[in-house]
Amino acid sequence: MSMEQRYAGFLERESHSARTPTKGEVMRQAARLLLENASENAQMRREIYALQKALSFWLPCCPGVHSERDERIASDAGLLYGFDGDLEETAEGKGWIALVSNA
């Protein structure tokens, strides 16, 4: 159970003993918003992971930073920070894309 879920449960329970009906309703609304935000955050985390996985697949291996293209590849590779999925299979490894030599 996430922190948001626990705090939402606390707010929901406490809303029944609020001093005024308005305060109780505000607490219930806050609990609902916390749960909605927790759900949206979980969905965004799944989407970020899927994007990182796609980027790790399509991004070619860049041996050195020598050109504008290489710098862009290195910059985009920074987006993979935090990706803990399988980096073994890539489009470059399958031969679908190839990095053209700068020479």
Secondary structure, DSSP 8 states (H G I E B T S, - for coil): --HHHHHHHHHHHHHTT-SSHHHHHHHHHHHHHHHHHHHHHHHHHHHHHHHHHHHHHHS---S---SHHHHHHHHHHGGGTT--S--S--HHHHTS-------
